[in-house]
Amino acid sequence: MAIATPAAPTVDVPAIPLRQLLPWLAFTALLGLLVIFFVSADQGAISIPAGNAIHEWVHDGRHLLGYPCH
């Protein structure tokens, strides 16, 4: 006597048009560049806010990524 096994359900993955995806990709790239700027280049001389606040917030991340800051 054979036991009938149910068929595996199929999942339809929706296709996302590139036209709808492109603005989100551009926004993510811009946000990534802004983060890289603050982590790598901000030494207080070209800082948007005055002082070393951002430098101190991302200090350990700078060392983790290999950027010298001392």
Summary of the structure (lengths in Angstrom):
residues: 70
radius of gyration: 23.7
end to end distance: 76.4
largest distance: 80.4
contacts: 105
relative contact order: 0.09
helix: 50%
strand: 0%
